[in-house]
Amino acid sequence: MATPNYSYEKRQKELAKKRKKEDKLKRKGEGRPDDELTEDGAPKPETTGDVQQSGMPAADSAP
């Protein structure tokens, strides 16, 4: 009977742990899609620098 290769098993565990950690960091860096939703599930309105909170264009951006 062959003897178990413990070093191979250990290396596989280490690689799996490393892969899982990298995936977690990648997901964390991307941000969750829930962050872009309001409490009622609707997407948050996107704001740009040209529009004030009231929805009116900024005074200096008049044509």
mmCIF file of the N, C-alpha and C atoms, coordinates in Angstrom:
data_MODEL
# 
_entry.id   MODEL 
# 
loop_
_atom_site.group_PDB 
_atom_site.id 
_atom_site.type_symbol 
_atom_site.label_atom_id 
_atom_site.label_alt_id 
_atom_site.label_comp_id 
_atom_site.label_asym_id 
_atom_site.label_entity_id 
_atom_site.label_seq_id 
_atom_site.pdbx_PDB_ins_code 
_atom_site.Cartn_x 
_atom_site.Cartn_y 
_atom_site.Cartn_z 
_atom_site.occupancy 
_atom_site.B_iso_or_equiv 
_atom_site.pdbx_formal_charge 
_atom_site.auth_seq_id 
_atom_site.auth_comp_id 
_atom_site.auth_asym_id 
_atom_site.auth_atom_id 
_atom_site.pdbx_PDB_model_num 
ATOM 1   N N  . MET A 1 1  ? 0.843   -1.176 0.000   1.00 0.00 ? 1  MET A N  1 
ATOM 2   C CA . MET A 1 1  ? 0.000   0.000  0.000   1.00 0.00 ? 1  MET A CA 1 
ATOM 3   C C  . MET A 1 1  ? 0.897   1.251  0.000   1.00 0.00 ? 1  MET A C  1 
ATOM 4   N N  . ALA A 1 2  ? 0.480   2.274  -0.765  1.00 0.00 ? 2  ALA A N  1 
ATOM 5   C CA . ALA A 1 2  ? 1.249   3.511  -0.863  1.00 0.00 ? 2  ALA A CA 1 
ATOM 6   C C  . ALA A 1 2  ? 1.019   4.376  0.369   1.00 0.00 ? 2  ALA A C  1 
ATOM 7   N N  . THR A 1 3  ? 2.027   5.130  0.729   1.00 0.00 ? 3  THR A N  1 
ATOM 8   C CA . THR A 1 3  ? 1.904   6.018  1.885   1.00 0.00 ? 3  THR A CA 1 
ATOM 9   C C  . THR A 1 3  ? 1.301   7.348  1.437   1.00 0.00 ? 3  THR A C  1 
ATOM 10  N N  . PRO A 1 4  ? 0.526   7.982  2.290   1.00 0.00 ? 4  PRO A N  1 
ATOM 11  C CA . PRO A 1 4  ? -0.070  9.265  1.921   1.00 0.00 ? 4  PRO A CA 1 
ATOM 12  C C  . PRO A 1 4  ? 1.001   10.346 1.761   1.00 0.00 ? 4  PRO A C  1 
ATOM 13  N N  . ASN A 1 5  ? 0.784   11.223 0.806   1.00 0.00 ? 5  ASN A N  1 
ATOM 14  C CA . ASN A 1 5  ? 1.708   12.319 0.544   1.00 0.00 ? 5  ASN A CA 1 
ATOM 15  C C  . ASN A 1 5  ? 1.168   13.560 1.263   1.00 0.00 ? 5  ASN A C  1 
ATOM 16  N N  . TYR A 1 6  ? 1.576   13.722 2.502   1.00 0.00 ? 6  TYR A N  1 
ATOM 17  C CA . TYR A 1 6  ? 1.051   14.806 3.327   1.00 0.00 ? 6  TYR A CA 1 
ATOM 18  C C  . TYR A 1 6  ? 1.479   16.178 2.816   1.00 0.00 ? 6  TYR A C  1 
ATOM 19  N N  . SER A 1 7  ? 2.660   16.271 2.261   1.00 0.00 ? 7  SER A N  1 
ATOM 20  C CA . SER A 1 7  ? 3.122   17.574 1.762   1.00 0.00 ? 7  SER A CA 1 
ATOM 21  C C  . SER A 1 7  ? 2.269   18.030 0.576   1.00 0.00 ? 7  SER A C  1 
ATOM 22  N N  . TYR A 1 8  ? 1.831   17.087 -0.260  1.00 0.00 ? 8  TYR A N  1 
ATOM 23  C CA . TYR A 1 8  ? 0.962   17.441 -1.387  1.00 0.00 ? 8  TYR A CA 1 
ATOM 24  C C  . TYR A 1 8  ? -0.385  17.944 -0.875  1.00 0.00 ? 8  TYR A C  1 
ATOM 25  N N  . GLU A 1 9  ? -0.945  17.232 0.097   1.00 0.00 ? 9  GLU A N  1 
ATOM 26  C CA . GLU A 1 9  ? -2.236  17.640 0.663   1.00 0.00 ? 9  GLU A CA 1 
ATOM 27  C C  . GLU A 1 9  ? -2.131  19.011 1.320   1.00 0.00 ? 9  GLU A C  1 
ATOM 28  N N  . LYS A 1 10 ? -1.037  19.253 2.039   1.00 0.00 ? 10 LYS A N  1 
ATOM 29  C CA . LYS A 1 10 ? -0.844  20.539 2.694   1.00 0.00 ? 10 LYS A CA 1 
ATOM 30  C C  . LYS A 1 10 ? -0.754  21.649 1.656   1.00 0.00 ? 10 LYS A C  1 
ATOM 31  N N  . ARG A 1 11 ? -0.013  21.407 0.588   1.00 0.00 ? 11 ARG A N  1 
ATOM 32  C CA . ARG A 1 11 ? 0.140   22.414 -0.475  1.00 0.00 ? 11 ARG A CA 1 
ATOM 33  C C  . ARG A 1 11 ? -1.203  22.723 -1.121  1.00 0.00 ? 11 ARG A C  1 
ATOM 34  N N  . GLN A 1 12 ? -2.021  21.713 -1.348  1.00 0.00 ? 12 GLN A N  1 
ATOM 35  C CA . GLN A 1 12 ? -3.341  21.921 -1.948  1.00 0.00 ? 12 GLN A CA 1 
ATOM 36  C C  . GLN A 1 12 ? -4.227  22.758 -1.033  1.00 0.00 ? 12 GLN A C  1 
ATOM 37  N N  . LYS A 1 13 ? -4.162  22.496 0.269   1.00 0.00 ? 13 LYS A N  1 
ATOM 38  C CA . LYS A 1 13 ? -4.932  23.294 1.234   1.00 0.00 ? 13 LYS A CA 1 
ATOM 39  C C  . LYS A 1 13 ? -4.477  24.743 1.213   1.00 0.00 ? 13 LYS A C  1 
ATOM 40  N N  . GLU A 1 14 ? -3.149  24.955 1.182   1.00 0.00 ? 14 GLU A N  1 
ATOM 41  C CA . GLU A 1 14 ? -2.615  26.313 1.161   1.00 0.00 ? 14 GLU A CA 1 
ATOM 42  C C  . GLU A 1 14 ? -3.041  27.057 -0.095  1.00 0.00 ? 14 GLU A C  1 
ATOM 43  N N  . LEU A 1 15 ? -3.006  26.370 -1.237  1.00 0.00 ? 15 LEU A N  1 
ATOM 44  C CA . LEU A 1 15 ? -3.419  27.001 -2.494  1.00 0.00 ? 15 LEU A CA 1 
ATOM 45  C C  . LEU A 1 15 ? -4.905  27.352 -2.470  1.00 0.00 ? 15 LEU A C  1 
ATOM 46  N N  . ALA A 1 16 ? -5.723  26.468 -1.927  1.00 0.00 ? 16 ALA A N  1 
ATOM 47  C CA . ALA A 1 16 ? -7.163  26.724 -1.840  1.00 0.00 ? 16 ALA A CA 1 
ATOM 48  C C  . ALA A 1 16 ? -7.437  27.917 -0.925  1.00 0.00 ? 16 ALA A C  1 
ATOM 49  N N  . LYS A 1 17 ? -6.714  27.993 0.191   1.00 0.00 ? 17 LYS A N  1 
ATOM 50  C CA . LYS A 1 17 ? -6.886  29.105 1.125   1.00 0.00 ? 17 LYS A CA 1 
ATOM 51  C C  . LYS A 1 17 ? -6.474  30.418 0.468   1.00 0.00 ? 17 LYS A C  1 
ATOM 52  N N  . LYS A 1 18 ? -5.364  30.392 -0.259  1.00 0.00 ? 18 LYS A N  1 
ATOM 53  C CA . LYS A 1 18 ? -4.876  31.593 -0.945  1.00 0.00 ? 18 LYS A CA 1 
ATOM 54  C C  . LYS A 1 18 ? -5.878  32.045 -2.008  1.00 0.00 ? 18 LYS A C  1 
ATOM 55  N N  . ARG A 1 19 ? -6.407  31.108 -2.767  1.00 0.00 ? 19 ARG A N  1 
ATOM 56  C CA . ARG A 1 19 ? -7.389  31.423 -3.813  1.00 0.00 ? 19 ARG A CA 1 
ATOM 57  C C  . ARG A 1 19 ? -8.646  32.025 -3.206  1.00 0.00 ? 19 ARG A C  1 
ATOM 58  N N  . LYS A 1 20 ? -9.096  31.453 -2.089  1.00 0.00 ? 20 LYS A N  1 
ATOM 59  C CA . LYS A 1 20 ? -10.296 31.952 -1.422  1.00 0.00 ? 20 LYS A CA 1 
ATOM 60  C C  . LYS A 1 20 ? -10.078 33.371 -0.911  1.00 0.00 ? 20 LYS A C  1 
ATOM 61  N N  . LYS A 1 21 ? -8.892  33.640 -0.357  1.00 0.00 ? 21 LYS A N  1 
ATOM 62  C CA . LYS A 1 21 ? -8.572  34.964 0.151   1.00 0.00 ? 21 LYS A CA 1 
ATOM 63  C C  . LYS A 1 21 ? -8.538  35.986 -0.980  1.00 0.00 ? 21 LYS A C  1 
ATOM 64  N N  . GLU A 1 22 ? -7.930  35.614 -2.117  1.00 0.00 ? 22 GLU A N  1 
ATOM 65  C CA . GLU A 1 22 ? -7.868  36.521 -3.265  1.00 0.00 ? 22 GLU A CA 1 
ATOM 66  C C  . GLU A 1 22 ? -9.258  36.817 -3.817  1.00 0.00 ? 22 GLU A C  1 
ATOM 67  N N  . ASP A 1 23 ? -10.102 35.795 -3.877  1.00 0.00 ? 23 ASP A N  1 
ATOM 68  C CA . ASP A 1 23 ? -11.478 35.996 -4.352  1.00 0.00 ? 23 ASP A CA 1 
ATOM 69  C C  . ASP A 1 23 ? -12.238 36.946 -3.431  1.00 0.00 ? 23 ASP A C  1 
ATOM 70  N N  . LYS A 1 24 ? -12.021 36.785 -2.127  1.00 0.00 ? 24 LYS A N  1 
ATOM 71  C CA . LYS A 1 24 ? -12.700 37.641 -1.157  1.00 0.00 ? 24 LYS A CA 1 
ATOM 72  C C  . LYS A 1 24 ? -12.256 39.088 -1.321  1.00 0.00 ? 24 LYS A C  1 
ATOM 73  N N  . LEU A 1 25 ? -10.941 39.309 -1.479  1.00 0.00 ? 25 LEU A N  1 
ATOM 74  C CA . LEU A 1 25 ? -10.436 40.663 -1.682  1.00 0.00 ? 25 LEU A CA 1 
ATOM 75  C C  . LEU A 1 25 ? -10.955 41.256 -2.985  1.00 0.00 ? 25 LEU A C  1 
ATOM 76  N N  . LYS A 1 26 ? -11.058 40.433 -4.002  1.00 0.00 ? 26 LYS A N  1 
ATOM 77  C CA . LYS A 1 26 ? -11.566 40.898 -5.297  1.00 0.00 ? 26 LYS A CA 1 
ATOM 78  C C  . LYS A 1 26 ? -13.024 41.340 -5.164  1.00 0.00 ? 26 LYS A C  1 
ATOM 79  N N  . ARG A 1 27 ? -13.836 40.520 -4.494  1.00 0.00 ? 27 ARG A N  1 
ATOM 80  C CA . ARG A 1 27 ? -15.247 40.873 -4.292  1.00 0.00 ? 27 ARG A CA 1 
ATOM 81  C C  . ARG A 1 27 ? -15.360 42.140 -3.463  1.00 0.00 ? 27 ARG A C  1 
ATOM 82  N N  . LYS A 1 28 ? -14.522 42.249 -2.443  1.00 0.00 ? 28 LYS A N  1 
ATOM 83  C CA . LYS A 1 28 ? -14.562 43.420 -1.575  1.00 0.00 ? 28 LYS A CA 1 
ATOM 84  C C  . LYS A 1 28 ? -14.182 44.672 -2.356  1.00 0.00 ? 28 LYS A C  1 
ATOM 85  N N  . GLY A 1 29 ? -13.217 44.567 -3.254  1.00 0.00 ? 29 GLY A N  1 
ATOM 86  C CA . GLY A 1 29 ? -12.780 45.700 -4.057  1.00 0.00 ? 29 GLY A CA 1 
ATOM 87  C C  . GLY A 1 29 ? -13.815 46.138 -5.067  1.00 0.00 ? 29 GLY A C  1 
ATOM 88  N N  . GLU A 1 30 ? -14.566 45.205 -5.589  1.00 0.00 ? 30 GLU A N  1 
ATOM 89  C CA . GLU A 1 30 ? -15.602 45.521 -6.579  1.00 0.00 ? 30 GLU A CA 1 
ATOM 90  C C  . GLU A 1 30 ? -16.777 46.232 -5.932  1.00 0.00 ? 30 GLU A C  1 
ATOM 91  N N  . GLY A 1 31 ? -17.021 45.977 -4.685  1.00 0.00 ? 31 GLY A N  1 
ATOM 92  C CA . GLY A 1 31 ? -18.185 46.538 -4.014  1.00 0.00 ? 31 GLY A CA 1 
ATOM 93  C C  . GLY A 1 31 ? -19.390 45.663 -4.283  1.00 0.00 ? 31 GLY A C  1 
ATOM 94  N N  . ARG A 1 32 ? -20.240 45.619 -3.331  1.00 0.00 ? 32 ARG A N  1 
ATOM 95  C CA . ARG A 1 32 ? -21.439 44.791 -3.489  1.00 0.00 ? 32 ARG A CA 1 
ATOM 96  C C  . ARG A 1 32 ? -22.480 45.537 -4.301  1.00 0.00 ? 32 ARG A C  1 
ATOM 97  N N  . PRO A 1 33 ? -23.260 44.830 -5.111  1.00 0.00 ? 33 PRO A N  1 
ATOM 98  C CA . PRO A 1 33 ? -24.316 45.502 -5.866  1.00 0.00 ? 33 PRO A CA 1 
ATOM 99  C C  . PRO A 1 33 ? -25.393 46.086 -4.954  1.00 0.00 ? 33 PRO A C  1 
ATOM 100 N N  . ASP A 1 34 ? -25.514 45.584 -3.718  1.00 0.00 ? 34 ASP A N  1 
ATOM 101 C CA . ASP A 1 34 ? -26.501 46.115 -2.779  1.00 0.00 ? 34 ASP A CA 1 
ATOM 102 C C  . ASP A 1 34 ? -26.182 47.554 -2.403  1.00 0.00 ? 34 ASP A C  1 
ATOM 103 N N  . ASP A 1 35 ? -24.914 47.955 -2.510  1.00 0.00 ? 35 ASP A N  1 
ATOM 104 C CA . ASP A 1 35 ? -24.523 49.308 -2.155  1.00 0.00 ? 35 ASP A CA 1 
ATOM 105 C C  . ASP A 1 35 ? -25.169 50.346 -3.070  1.00 0.00 ? 35 ASP A C  1 
ATOM 106 N N  . GLU A 1 36 ? -25.539 49.962 -4.271  1.00 0.00 ? 36 GLU A N  1 
ATOM 107 C CA . GLU A 1 36 ? -26.089 50.896 -5.243  1.00 0.00 ? 36 GLU A CA 1 
ATOM 108 C C  . GLU A 1 36 ? -27.611 50.950 -5.216  1.00 0.00 ? 36 GLU A C  1 
ATOM 109 N N  . LEU A 1 37 ? -28.229 50.278 -4.258  1.00 0.00 ? 37 LEU A N  1 
ATOM 110 C CA . LEU A 1 37 ? -29.681 50.252 -4.168  1.00 0.00 ? 37 LEU A CA 1 
ATOM 111 C C  . LEU A 1 37 ? -30.137 51.029 -2.944  1.00 0.00 ? 37 LEU A C  1 
ATOM 112 N N  . THR A 1 38 ? -31.317 51.663 -3.061  1.00 0.00 ? 38 THR A N  1 
ATOM 113 C CA . THR A 1 38 ? -31.910 52.334 -1.915  1.00 0.00 ? 38 THR A CA 1 
ATOM 114 C C  . THR A 1 38 ? -32.587 51.289 -1.047  1.00 0.00 ? 38 THR A C  1 
ATOM 115 N N  . GLU A 1 39 ? -33.173 51.724 0.059   1.00 0.00 ? 39 GLU A N  1 
ATOM 116 C CA . GLU A 1 39 ? -33.795 50.783 0.980   1.00 0.00 ? 39 GLU A CA 1 
ATOM 117 C C  . GLU A 1 39 ? -34.959 50.033 0.360   1.00 0.00 ? 39 GLU A C  1 
ATOM 118 N N  . ASP A 1 40 ? -35.679 50.663 -0.576  1.00 0.00 ? 40 ASP A N  1 
ATOM 119 C CA . ASP A 1 40 ? -36.830 50.001 -1.188  1.00 0.00 ? 40 ASP A CA 1 
ATOM 120 C C  . ASP A 1 40 ? -36.434 49.131 -2.382  1.00 0.00 ? 40 ASP A C  1 
ATOM 121 N N  . GLY A 1 41 ? -35.150 49.026 -2.684  1.00 0.00 ? 41 GLY A N  1 
ATOM 122 C CA . GLY A 1 41 ? -34.688 48.161 -3.760  1.00 0.00 ? 41 GLY A CA 1 
ATOM 123 C C  . GLY A 1 41 ? -34.502 48.868 -5.086  1.00 0.00 ? 41 GLY A C  1 
ATOM 124 N N  . ALA A 1 42 ? -34.866 50.144 -5.165  1.00 0.00 ? 42 ALA A N  1 
ATOM 125 C CA . ALA A 1 42 ? -34.701 50.898 -6.410  1.00 0.00 ? 42 ALA A CA 1 
ATOM 126 C C  . ALA A 1 42 ? -33.264 51.396 -6.506  1.00 0.00 ? 42 ALA A C  1 
ATOM 127 N N  . PRO A 1 43 ? -32.735 51.526 -7.717  1.00 0.00 ? 43 PRO A N  1 
ATOM 128 C CA . PRO A 1 43 ? -31.372 52.034 -7.850  1.00 0.00 ? 43 PRO A CA 1 
ATOM 129 C C  . PRO A 1 43 ? -31.271 53.479 -7.403  1.00 0.00 ? 43 PRO A C  1 
ATOM 130 N N  . LYS A 1 44 ? -30.136 53.821 -6.804  1.00 0.00 ? 44 LYS A N  1 
ATOM 131 C CA . LYS A 1 44 ? -29.911 55.192 -6.362  1.00 0.00 ? 44 LYS A CA 1 
ATOM 132 C C  . LYS A 1 44 ? -29.750 56.090 -7.581  1.00 0.00 ? 44 LYS A C  1 
ATOM 133 N N  . PRO A 1 45 ? -30.282 57.305 -7.539  1.00 0.00 ? 45 PRO A N  1 
ATOM 134 C CA . PRO A 1 45 ? -30.089 58.216 -8.671  1.00 0.00 ? 45 PRO A CA 1 
ATOM 135 C C  . PRO A 1 45 ? -28.635 58.646 -8.745  1.00 0.00 ? 45 PRO A C  1 
ATOM 136 N N  . GLU A 1 46 ? -28.101 58.666 -9.951  1.00 0.00 ? 46 GLU A N  1 
ATOM 137 C CA . GLU A 1 46 ? -26.717 59.074 -10.134 1.00 0.00 ? 46 GLU A CA 1 
ATOM 138 C C  . GLU A 1 46 ? -26.652 60.590 -10.168 1.00 0.00 ? 46 GLU A C  1 
ATOM 139 N N  . THR A 1 47 ? -25.677 61.137 -9.478  1.00 0.00 ? 47 THR A N  1 
ATOM 140 C CA . THR A 1 47 ? -25.509 62.581 -9.472  1.00 0.00 ? 47 THR A CA 1 
ATOM 141 C C  . THR A 1 47 ? -24.217 62.909 -10.193 1.00 0.00 ? 47 THR A C  1 
ATOM 142 N N  . THR A 1 48 ? -24.238 64.023 -10.917 1.00 0.00 ? 48 THR A N  1 
ATOM 143 C CA . THR A 1 48 ? -23.045 64.476 -11.606 1.00 0.00 ? 48 THR A CA 1 
ATOM 144 C C  . THR A 1 48 ? -22.641 65.815 -11.022 1.00 0.00 ? 48 THR A C  1 
ATOM 145 N N  . GLY A 1 49 ? -21.503 66.310 -11.398 1.00 0.00 ? 49 GLY A N  1 
ATOM 146 C CA . GLY A 1 49 ? -21.030 67.581 -10.884 1.00 0.00 ? 49 GLY A CA 1 
ATOM 147 C C  . GLY A 1 49 ? -21.813 68.761 -11.416 1.00 0.00 ? 49 GLY A C  1 
ATOM 148 N N  . ASP A 1 50 ? -22.528 68.610 -12.539 1.00 0.00 ? 50 ASP A N  1 
ATOM 149 C CA . ASP A 1 50 ? -23.265 69.704 -13.154 1.00 0.00 ? 50 ASP A CA 1 
ATOM 150 C C  . ASP A 1 50 ? -24.642 69.912 -12.538 1.00 0.00 ? 50 ASP A C  1 
ATOM 151 N N  . VAL A 1 51 ? -25.118 68.942 -11.773 1.00 0.00 ? 51 VAL A N  1 
ATOM 152 C CA . VAL A 1 51 ? -26.469 69.025 -11.229 1.00 0.00 ? 51 VAL A CA 1 
ATOM 153 C C  . VAL A 1 51 ? -26.379 69.173 -9.721  1.00 0.00 ? 51 VAL A C  1 
ATOM 154 N N  . GLN A 1 52 ? -27.147 70.129 -9.192  1.00 0.00 ? 52 GLN A N  1 
ATOM 155 C CA . GLN A 1 52 ? -27.193 70.320 -7.751  1.00 0.00 ? 52 GLN A CA 1 
ATOM 156 C C  . GLN A 1 52 ? -28.193 69.340 -7.165  1.00 0.00 ? 52 GLN A C  1 
ATOM 157 N N  . GLN A 1 53 ? -28.280 69.278 -5.841  1.00 0.00 ? 53 GLN A N  1 
ATOM 158 C CA . GLN A 1 53 ? -29.188 68.370 -5.179  1.00 0.00 ? 53 GLN A CA 1 
ATOM 159 C C  . GLN A 1 53 ? -30.641 68.632 -5.569  1.00 0.00 ? 53 GLN A C  1 
ATOM 160 N N  . SER A 1 54 ? -31.011 69.879 -5.876  1.00 0.00 ? 54 SER A N  1 
ATOM 161 C CA . SER A 1 54 ? -32.400 70.203 -6.207  1.00 0.00 ? 54 SER A CA 1 
ATOM 162 C C  . SER A 1 54 ? -32.769 69.739 -7.599  1.00 0.00 ? 54 SER A C  1 
ATOM 163 N N  . GLY A 1 55 ? -31.802 69.286 -8.382  1.00 0.00 ? 55 GLY A N  1 
ATOM 164 C CA . GLY A 1 55 ? -32.093 68.828 -9.726  1.00 0.00 ? 55 GLY A CA 1 
ATOM 165 C C  . GLY A 1 55 ? -31.968 69.906 -10.776 1.00 0.00 ? 55 GLY A C  1 
ATOM 166 N N  . MET A 1 56 ? -31.667 71.112 -10.343 1.00 0.00 ? 56 MET A N  1 
ATOM 167 C CA . MET A 1 56 ? -31.511 72.230 -11.274 1.00 0.00 ? 56 MET A CA 1 
ATOM 168 C C  . MET A 1 56 ? -30.049 72.302 -11.720 1.00 0.00 ? 56 MET A C  1 
ATOM 169 N N  . PRO A 1 57 ? -29.812 72.699 -12.963 1.00 0.00 ? 57 PRO A N  1 
ATOM 170 C CA . PRO A 1 57 ? -28.429 72.825 -13.404 1.00 0.00 ? 57 PRO A CA 1 
ATOM 171 C C  . PRO A 1 57 ? -27.717 73.942 -12.658 1.00 0.00 ? 57 PRO A C  1 
ATOM 172 N N  . ALA A 1 58 ? -26.433 73.802 -12.538 1.00 0.00 ? 58 ALA A N  1 
ATOM 173 C CA . ALA A 1 58 ? -25.635 74.817 -11.857 1.00 0.00 ? 58 ALA A CA 1 
ATOM 174 C C  . ALA A 1 58 ? -25.669 76.120 -12.658 1.00 0.00 ? 58 ALA A C  1 
ATOM 175 N N  . ALA A 1 59 ? -25.559 77.255 -11.982 1.00 0.00 ? 59 ALA A N  1 
ATOM 176 C CA . ALA A 1 59 ? -25.666 78.568 -12.625 1.00 0.00 ? 59 ALA A CA 1 
ATOM 177 C C  . ALA A 1 59 ? -24.539 78.792 -13.626 1.00 0.00 ? 59 ALA A C  1 
ATOM 178 N N  . ASP A 1 60 ? -23.343 78.281 -13.345 1.00 0.00 ? 60 ASP A N  1 
ATOM 179 C CA . ASP A 1 60 ? -22.215 78.528 -14.234 1.00 0.00 ? 60 ASP A CA 1 
ATOM 180 C C  . ASP A 1 60 ? -22.225 77.632 -15.474 1.00 0.00 ? 60 ASP A C  1 
ATOM 181 N N  . SER A 1 61 ? -23.122 76.662 -15.557 1.00 0.00 ? 61 SER A N  1 
ATOM 182 C CA . SER A 1 61 ? -23.146 75.780 -16.710 1.00 0.00 ? 61 SER A CA 1 
ATOM 183 C C  . SER A 1 61 ? -24.182 76.204 -17.751 1.00 0.00 ? 61 SER A C  1 
ATOM 184 N N  . ALA A 1 62 ? -24.720 77.442 -17.638 1.00 0.00 ? 62 ALA A N  1 
ATOM 185 C CA . ALA A 1 62 ? -25.710 77.945 -18.599 1.00 0.00 ? 62 ALA A CA 1 
ATOM 186 C C  . ALA A 1 62 ? -25.034 78.168 -19.945 1.00 0.00 ? 62 ALA A C  1 
ATOM 187 N N  . PRO A 1 63 ? -25.747 77.874 -21.063 1.00 0.00 ? 63 PRO A N  1 
ATOM 188 C CA . PRO A 1 63 ? -25.149 78.035 -22.388 1.00 0.00 ? 63 PRO A CA 1 
ATOM 189 C C  . PRO A 1 63 ? -24.985 79.464 -22.824 1.00 0.00 ? 63 PRO A C  1 
# 
